[in-house]
Amino acid sequence: MRPQVLLLTNELDVGSDLVVRLLRERDVPFVRINTERLSERTFTWLDGVWSVMTRRGQASLTGIRSIWMRQPVWPEFDMPPAVAEVLQNQWRAAIRGLASLDASWINPIDAGLAAESKILQLTTANRIGLDVPATCISNDIEAIRRFADDHHGRVVVKALDAPLIEQDGVSRFVYTSRLDPKILAGRNDPEPVPMIFQEEILNKRDVRVVVIDDEAFAFAIAADPNDTDWRRSGRTAAVTRIDAPPHITTMCIDFLASLGLRFGAFDFAVNEDRYAFLECNQNGEWGWLQRATGAPIAARIASALTRGIPQAG
């Protein structure tokens, strides 16, 4: 039987493992491509017909009904960095070409790429009606200094793009940090790059809301409330499933729909007065949240991918 679901993921993604298990239980034919291994496989488009060589043999992609674009990791090449980047770009272009298939995507490639923009996210959240903390995105020292003064120095600083540094085979994440106003004193030259400066939400707790189409799952993450970024605690932080306020759930669903997305992981800083929107990761992590709480996120994703596809039982 030809595969009807295509998973574009990586070897280490726990969420993909959970969804694969459900697809097998439902007897839905699928192909999983771990994108870091693409250069070890064959990948062919011939007169409009796609095929790919997997560990289980040649698979036709004709008839694919749904595609899950899940955190692709591009192959590494033992070549000078500039050459390796060119080679990786060829694989990115090949994967983008899968948009030619008559399939439903989670998330569509173009919409997903556009939604990586933090500025678009903040603009959309404001328009939808979510509570967005006061924000300045700039490399102008004077503008940053004025913003910090307006908020009595209680400001955090974040990267404007994915803050993952790869060096000597080691990955290092740049976390959200509190701004030290002293570093602005006596400076006038622009910062090398623009960054996000945002009012700090005090006495907060961290909440992640995972949305698939029109269903939401909310979780409280028990990190140190004085820490500016719960991700420092990683998956060791205690997680509890909670009920988000209905109006927050509705606005998250509207946010995704307005950007042409079907999946998103929303992060909020919550205190007694506010449910403050921080960001929406269109490919956010959720496998550890399901394992910690039993929330049926994988089942909801599997159902979204198999809608209209006959299943066993």
Buried (B, 14 or more C-beta within 10 A) or exposed (E): EEBBBBBBBBEEBBBBBBBBEBBEEBEBBBBBBBBBBBBEBEBEBEEEEBBBEBEEEEBBBEEBBBBBBBBBBBBEBEEEEEEBEEBBEEBEEBBEEBEEBEBBBBBBBEBBEBBBBBEEBBEBBEEBEBBBBEBBBBBBBEBBBBBBEEBEBEBBBBBBEEEEEEEEEEEEEEBBEBBEBEEBEEEEEBEEEBBBBBBBBEEBBBBBBBBBBEBBBBBBBBBEBEBBBBBBBEBEBEBEBBEBEEEBBBBBBBBBBEBBBBBBBBBBBBEEEBBBBBBBBBBBBBBBBBBBBEBBBBBBBBBBBBEEBEEEE
